[in-house]
Amino acid sequence: MPKEDKRDAIFKALGDSRRREILDLLKERARTTGELVEHFKHLDRCTVMQHLDVLENADLVIVKREGRLRWNYINPLPIKELHDRWIGRYANAAIDLLARMKREIEGS
């Protein structure tokens, strides 16, 4: 998939609050699809699976199968790439500012 299409898929995946909630759960630890279905009691299994498919297509979730279990793991690399492209420059400026402030305080 071309890089821009991949970014579009990431933004689409992150655009839904339920998918962001899935990622928040996976940030804590890997979970089976059954565990995720159980967490989203107001959604049926098929809907949760569709959300997982969107996340997997955006490369935000890595799936490993163990027998009948489907384990879902967060893949933070696509989010880091977005951070590096859109936020990193500003974060570096903030770190430089803090370093200057520290030097000024220590110099006083």
PyMOL commands that set and color helices and strands:
alter all, ss='L'
color gray80, all
select helices_A, chain A and resi 3-14+17-28+33-39+45-57+77-86+88-107
alter helices_A, ss='H'
color red, helices_A
select strands_A, chain A and resi 31-32+61-66+69-74
alter strands_A, ss='S'
color yellow, strands_A
deselect
rebuild
show_as cartoon
